[in-house]
Amino acid sequence: MKLYHAPISTCSQKVRLVLAEKGLTYDSQFVDLMAGQQFAPDYLAKNPAGVVPTLEDGGRVLVESTLINEYLEDAYPDPGLAPAAPADRHAMRLWTRKIDELHPFCGIQTFAIGARPGMLARPVEEVNALIDAIPDPARRAVRRSVIDHGVEAPEFAGAYAAHVKLFGLADQVLTDSAYLVGDALTLADAALLPYVLRADHLSLTGLLEGRPGLLAWYERMQARPAYETAVAGYLPEPAVAAFRKAGEAVADAVARVAAR
């Protein structure tokens, strides 16, 4: 297997978590997102959306992180990361669907807070070229808005509210359950972890405080050996520190948005 991925990418993290939980090895190919390598013609030939990750396995090219994880569960079922009961599998897939729906909102928060200072420090024509390379026009417009306006961008309030809703639902379930679907880790937990981690890295404490079930689960996930292998071992500390600093710098503004 060969995995095209980025160290801090949420979707890359969730696929690496499943690979690690299953003990699968792969050749690692980093894609520098800030340099625009995801828009290189040879990469777009594999992943026309220009996103990470992409997995190659046995001559197959697999895209979309949730579907990649479903593939890994089907192709390499031991150890299993999906419940045996059909109703529980439905519950797992419902969670992964909700988390997929959260993904674009996570991108809004990330670029409005964490990535924005670095983008504003780059030449304007360089930033414009990166934005213009995004294939989807709606994504291009949102990216430009959040880089221009930060947490005051009109898209930010909705993104924050979407996190409040999903994290609240997860907290309710995790108050009575070790994992999102029962007492064993599933693909749903691997899917959610990167988004909680990103909120932590962006110093969005308002999304995490007062959610004891979610926070206990977060600690439980970080204690798993796969977390060290798949996530912590890849985290670029300077980037994480920059994200935290950027989040702290706009904490008051975020609180005002959250209170509206």
C-alpha positions as CSV (number, residue, x, y, z in Angstrom):
1,M,0.0,0.0,0.0
2,K,1.0,3.6,-0.6
3,L,-0.6,6.5,1.2
4,Y,-0.6,10.0,-0.1
5,H,-1.3,12.2,2.9
6,A,-0.5,15.3,5.0
7,P,0.7,15.1,8.6
8,I,-1.9,17.6,10.1
9,S,-4.8,16.8,7.7
10,T,-7.9,15.6,9.5
11,C,-8.8,13.2,6.8
12,S,-5.3,11.8,6.6
13,Q,-5.3,11.3,10.4
14,K,-8.5,9.3,10.4
15,V,-7.2,6.9,7.7
16,R,-3.8,6.6,9.4
17,L,-5.7,5.7,12.7
18,V,-7.5,2.9,11.0
19,L,-4.3,1.6,9.3
20,A,-2.5,1.7,12.7
21,E,-5.4,0.0,14.6
22,K,-5.3,-2.8,12.0
23,G,-1.5,-3.0,12.1
24,L,-1.2,-2.3,8.3
25,T,2.0,-1.0,6.8
26,Y,2.3,1.4,3.9
27,D,4.7,3.5,1.9
28,S,4.3,7.1,3.0
29,Q,4.1,9.9,0.4
30,F,3.7,13.4,1.9
31,V,1.7,16.0,0.0
32,D,2.6,19.6,0.9
33,L,-0.8,21.2,1.0
34,M,0.5,24.7,1.7
35,A,2.7,24.5,-1.3
36,G,-0.2,23.3,-3.5
37,Q,1.2,19.9,-4.3
38,Q,-2.4,18.5,-4.2
39,F,-3.1,20.4,-7.3
40,A,-0.1,19.0,-9.3
41,P,-1.4,17.3,-12.5
42,D,0.0,13.9,-11.5
43,Y,-1.8,14.0,-8.2
44,L,-5.0,15.3,-9.7
45,A,-4.9,12.3,-12.0
46,K,-5.2,10.1,-8.9
47,N,-7.5,12.4,-6.9
48,P,-9.4,14.9,-9.1
49,A,-10.8,16.7,-6.1
50,G,-7.3,17.8,-5.1
51,V,-7.5,16.6,-1.5
52,V,-5.8,14.1,0.7
53,P,-5.6,11.3,1.5
54,T,-5.3,8.9,-1.5
55,L,-4.6,5.2,-1.0
56,E,-3.1,2.9,-3.5
57,D,-3.6,-0.8,-2.8
58,G,-2.9,-3.6,-5.2
59,G,-3.2,-1.4,-8.3
60,R,-6.4,0.3,-7.0
61,V,-6.6,4.0,-6.4
62,L,-8.9,4.8,-3.5
63,V,-10.2,8.3,-2.5
64,E,-12.5,9.8,0.1
65,S,-11.3,9.1,3.6
66,T,-14.6,7.6,4.9
67,L,-14.8,5.3,1.9
68,I,-11.1,4.4,2.3
69,N,-11.7,3.3,5.9
70,E,-14.7,1.3,4.8
71,Y,-12.5,-0.4,2.2
72,L,-9.9,-1.2,4.8
73,E,-12.5,-2.7,7.0
74,D,-13.8,-4.9,4.2
75,A,-10.4,-5.8,2.8
76,Y,-8.6,-6.3,6.1
77,P,-11.3,-7.3,8.6
78,D,-9.0,-8.5,11.4
79,P,-9.1,-6.8,13.8
80,G,-12.6,-5.6,13.1
81,L,-13.5,-1.9,13.5
82,A,-17.2,-2.2,12.7
83,P,-19.9,-3.7,15.0
84,A,-21.3,-7.1,14.1
85,A,-25.0,-6.2,14.6
86,P,-26.5,-4.5,11.5
87,A,-28.3,-1.9,13.6
88,D,-25.0,-1.0,15.2
89,R,-23.3,-0.8,11.8
90,H,-26.0,1.6,10.8
91,A,-25.3,3.7,13.9
92,M,-21.6,3.8,13.1
93,R,-22.3,4.9,9.5
94,L,-24.7,7.5,10.7
95,W,-21.9,9.0,12.8
96,T,-19.4,8.9,9.9
97,R,-21.9,10.7,7.8
98,K,-22.5,13.4,10.4
99,I,-18.7,13.8,10.7
100,D,-18.3,14.1,6.9
101,E,-20.9,16.8,7.0
102,L,-18.8,18.6,9.7
103,H,-15.6,18.5,7.6
104,P,-16.1,21.6,5.5
105,F,-16.9,23.6,8.7
106,C,-13.6,22.3,10.2
107,G,-11.9,23.7,7.2
108,I,-13.5,27.1,7.7
109,Q,-12.3,27.2,11.4
110,T,-8.8,26.0,10.4
111,F,-8.2,28.7,7.8
112,A,-10.0,31.4,9.6
113,I,-7.7,30.9,12.7
114,G,-4.8,28.5,12.3
115,A,-3.7,28.9,8.7
116,R,-4.6,32.6,8.2
117,P,-1.6,34.2,9.8
118,G,0.8,32.3,7.6
119,M,-1.3,32.9,4.5
120,L,-1.4,36.6,5.1
121,A,2.4,36.7,5.5
122,R,2.8,35.3,1.9
123,P,2.8,37.3,-1.3
124,V,-0.8,38.1,-2.4
125,E,-0.3,36.5,-5.8
126,E,1.0,33.3,-4.2
127,V,-2.1,33.1,-2.0
128,N,-4.4,33.9,-4.9
129,A,-2.8,31.1,-7.0
130,L,-3.4,28.6,-4.2
131,I,-7.1,29.6,-3.9
132,D,-7.6,29.7,-7.6
133,A,-6.3,26.2,-7.9
134,I,-9.2,24.8,-5.8
135,P,-11.4,22.9,-8.3
136,D,-14.8,23.7,-6.6
137,P,-15.9,27.3,-7.0
138,A,-17.9,27.3,-3.7
139,R,-14.8,26.1,-1.8
140,R,-12.8,28.8,-3.5
141,A,-15.2,31.5,-2.4
142,V,-15.3,30.3,1.2
143,R,-11.5,30.0,1.4
144,R,-11.0,33.5,0.1
145,S,-13.6,34.8,2.6
146,V,-12.1,33.3,5.7
147,I,-8.5,34.3,4.7
148,D,-9.7,37.8,4.1
149,H,-11.9,38.2,7.2
150,G,-10.8,35.5,9.7
151,V,-13.4,34.7,12.4
152,E,-15.4,37.8,11.3
153,A,-16.1,36.0,8.0
154,P,-19.8,35.4,7.6
155,E,-19.2,31.6,7.3
156,F,-17.4,31.3,10.6
157,A,-20.5,31.5,12.9
158,G,-22.2,28.7,11.1
159,A,-19.1,26.6,11.2
160,Y,-18.7,27.1,15.0
161,A,-22.4,26.3,15.5
162,A,-22.0,23.0,13.5
163,H,-19.2,22.0,15.9
164,V,-21.3,22.8,18.9
165,K,-24.1,20.7,17.7
166,L,-22.0,17.6,16.8
167,F,-19.8,17.7,19.8
168,G,-22.8,18.1,22.0
169,L,-24.4,15.0,20.4
170,A,-21.2,13.0,20.9
171,D,-20.9,14.1,24.5
172,Q,-24.4,12.8,25.3
173,V,-23.6,9.4,23.8
174,L,-20.1,9.2,25.4
175,T,-21.4,10.0,28.8
176,D,-22.9,6.5,28.9
177,S,-20.6,4.7,26.5
178,A,-16.9,4.2,26.1
179,Y,-17.0,4.8,22.4
180,L,-19.5,6.2,19.9
181,V,-21.1,2.9,19.2
182,G,-20.9,0.7,22.3
183,D,-17.8,-0.3,24.3
184,A,-15.4,-1.0,21.4
185,L,-13.7,1.4,19.0
186,T,-15.2,1.6,15.5
187,L,-14.6,3.6,12.3
188,A,-16.8,6.3,13.8
189,D,-14.3,7.0,16.6
190,A,-11.4,7.2,14.2
191,A,-13.5,9.6,12.1
192,L,-14.3,12.0,15.0
193,L,-10.9,12.1,16.8
194,P,-9.2,14.5,14.3
195,Y,-11.9,17.1,14.6
196,V,-11.8,17.1,18.4
197,L,-8.0,17.3,18.1
198,R,-8.2,20.2,15.7
199,A,-10.5,22.1,18.0
200,D,-8.0,21.6,20.8
201,H,-5.1,22.7,18.6
202,L,-7.0,25.9,17.6
203,S,-7.6,26.7,21.3
204,L,-11.3,26.5,20.7
205,T,-11.9,25.7,24.4
206,G,-15.6,26.7,24.2
207,L,-16.2,23.6,22.0
208,L,-14.7,21.2,24.6
209,E,-15.4,22.7,28.1
210,G,-18.4,21.3,29.9
211,R,-18.4,18.1,27.8
212,P,-17.1,15.5,30.3
213,G,-18.1,12.5,28.2
214,L,-16.4,13.8,25.1
215,L,-13.2,14.9,27.1
216,A,-13.0,11.4,28.7
217,W,-13.3,9.8,25.3
218,Y,-10.6,12.2,23.9
219,E,-8.2,11.1,26.7
220,R,-9.1,7.5,26.0
221,M,-8.4,7.9,22.3
222,Q,-5.1,9.6,22.9
223,A,-4.0,6.8,25.2
224,R,-4.4,4.2,22.5
225,P,-1.1,3.0,20.9
226,A,-2.5,3.8,17.4
227,Y,-2.8,7.5,18.3
228,E,0.9,7.7,18.9
229,T,1.7,5.9,15.7
230,A,-0.9,7.5,13.4
231,V,-1.3,11.0,14.8
232,A,1.1,12.2,17.5
233,G,4.1,10.8,15.7
234,Y,3.3,12.9,12.6
235,L,2.3,16.2,14.3
236,P,4.7,19.1,13.4
237,E,5.1,20.8,16.7
238,P,5.8,24.3,15.2
239,A,2.6,24.1,13.3
240,V,0.6,23.0,16.3
241,A,2.2,25.7,18.4
242,A,1.3,28.3,15.7
243,F,-2.3,27.0,15.6
244,R,-2.6,27.3,19.4
245,K,-1.1,30.8,19.4
246,A,-3.4,32.0,16.6
247,G,-6.4,30.6,18.5
248,E,-5.5,32.3,21.7
249,A,-5.1,35.6,19.8
250,V,-8.7,35.5,18.5
251,A,-10.3,33.9,21.6
252,D,-12.3,37.0,22.5
253,A,-13.6,37.4,19.0
254,V,-14.6,33.8,18.9
255,A,-16.4,34.2,22.2
256,R,-18.3,37.1,20.7
257,V,-19.3,35.1,17.7
258,A,-20.4,32.2,19.8
259,A,-22.6,34.4,22.0
260,R,-24.5,35.8,19.0
